Amino acid sequence: MDKGKIAYIFPGQGAQYVGMAKELCVNFKSADNVFEKANKVLGFDLKSLCFEGPIKELTKSAVCQPAILTHSIASWEVLKNDFSQLNINPCACAGLSLGEYSALVACGAINFEDALRLVHKRGTFMDEASNVNPGTMSCILGLDLDKARELAKLTGVEIANLNCPGQIVAAGTKESISKLNEMAQQAKAKRVIPLDVSGPFHSSLMNSAAEKLKVFLEDVQVNKPVIPFIPNVTGEFLTNEFMIKELLTKQVSHTTYWQKSVGTLMEQGITDYFEFGPGRILRGLLGRIDRGLKVVNLGESENFLKLKEDCRGII
């Protein structure tokens, strides 16, 4: 692989934790500026919720979605502003579900303020849809995809996420997911993990949220990405920027193809990735997709302190 052939990747909902970005903002003014801007745009103290919690409030979709976006962009700004001498230039950007909005900011398609308003509304709309159509999600490990699709059809659930080999995430009503879990165990799935989520995301039960988001997107300025971008619902490089709004709308209530997205990046010879924001979720998924992929995590100040060491052989 040529040096410098790097992709920027951004995590989705579920990566949040109390204390996220606190040390980053203490040590880097560029990160703190992003959080201050977020507070002004949103009209509430997102920064305090990220730093101090409580976790119950931080976990709400309308809060955690802007929180993860803000942390991700704050980390990205630190790399741009405080480590510009490294001259790191990505070949592509992608994000998992919510992370797509961070990726769109990084590739120049949407400005941060608009993305922030969008994900706050997105989270609110998803919470509202969950209240009207209560449901949940489950992660099935070690089950053939064709068999999972067969069980989904039998139980009435929908395949929500295909994130990595051997992992299938389904969404549906609590009753249908319970049936799926039972049938998956009978079908010799290695493990069935009920997910602690507030709704049946990436399924048709989110249709009302998608329709509301579509209306809100109408007034948002979307530009042509200056860095190639891969949307979740296709898993392939975007060829027309005029599709971005449609794809963001569709993503709320349709399957996301993260494994396919990473495969598309690998086809371009990209084996080195920078994961911006909280946690190391994407690092884990990429390790299951291909153990040869290298991921540099950039979410906390300690990551940046050892950045040059982690980048050895990449830049």
C-alpha positions, 0 to 999 in steps of 0.5 A: 500500500502506498503511504498516505492511503488512508480513510477517515471513519466515524462511529455511530450511536452507542459509542457514548460514555460519561466523560467523553472528550473531557480530557481532549477539551482540556488539552486542546483548545480546538476541541473545546471550541467545537463543544462551545459552538455545539452548545450555542447551536443546540441551546443546551449544555451538551458539553456538560452532559458529555463530561458529567452525565447523567448517563440516562440523559446522555443515552437519549437519542436526541442527546447522544447523537449530537454528542457523538457527532461533536466529539468526532468533529472535535477530534477531527479538528484537533488533527487538522489544527494541532497536527497539521504538520503530519500532512495526513490526507485521506482518500475516503470518508465513511461513518457507521449510521449516525457516523455518516453525518460526521463523515459528511462534515469531514468530506465537506458536504455539510457544515458542522452547524447544519449536521448538528441540527440534523442529528439532534432532530434525527434523534428526536424523530427516532425517539418519537417513532419509538414511542409510537412503534415500540421495539428493540434490536438483537445481535445474532452471532455465527448464523448464516445470512440466508438462514437469518433472512429466513428467520426474519421473514418467519418472525416479522423482524428486519435485518438492520445492520450488517457490520462484519462477518458473522454478526447480524443485527435485527430490529422489530417489535419486542415480541418479534425479536423475542421469537427471533432470538429463540429461533436463532438459538434453535438454529445453532447461532453461536450467540444471541445478544439482546441490545440495550437500545431505545427503539427498532432502528434501521427498520420500517418502524422508523418510517415516520422518523424518516419522513420527518427528517426528509422535510427537515433536510429540504432547507439544508445546504449540501455540497459536493464532497471534496473527499470520496464518501461512502453511504451506508445504504449502498456500501459504494462510493457516492457518485452524485451529491444530489443523492445525499439527502435521499440516502440520509432519509433512507438510512433511518429505516433501512439496512446499513451495510458497514461490512460492504462499505469497508470492503469497497474501501479495501478494493481501493487498496485502503488498509489504514484507518483513522477512527475519530470520536468516542470508543473503539467500536469500529476498530473492533468491527474492522478487525473482524472484517480483516485482521490486516487492517490498521486502525488509529483511534483519535478520540481522547488526548492520550491518543494524540500524545502517541499519534506519531508513534501509531502512524509509523509506517502509514505517513 
